[in-house]
Amino acid sequence: MKKHGIFAALAPWSGSGQGAGQRLYYCRFAEDGAIVHDYVPAKRLSDGVLGMYDRTTGEFKTNAGSGAFTAGPETCGG
């Protein structure tokens, strides 16, 4: 399986990642026509950390770069 990144770009002159401030409602990655990742914004109940929950694998991902996710309005209580 390939390694995927959301909003990250590599600056060729410095080798450092340059992120982008965006609103993200969902993100899906497919390989050979099959969805391998289906991310939605989420807040981890155990500690309140914001991240992306992968509905395909069941994994919770936090920000891998600098900074942190910022929450928008809550859209569902479940």
Order of alpha helices (4+ residues) and beta strands (2+ residues): beta-beta-beta-beta-beta-beta
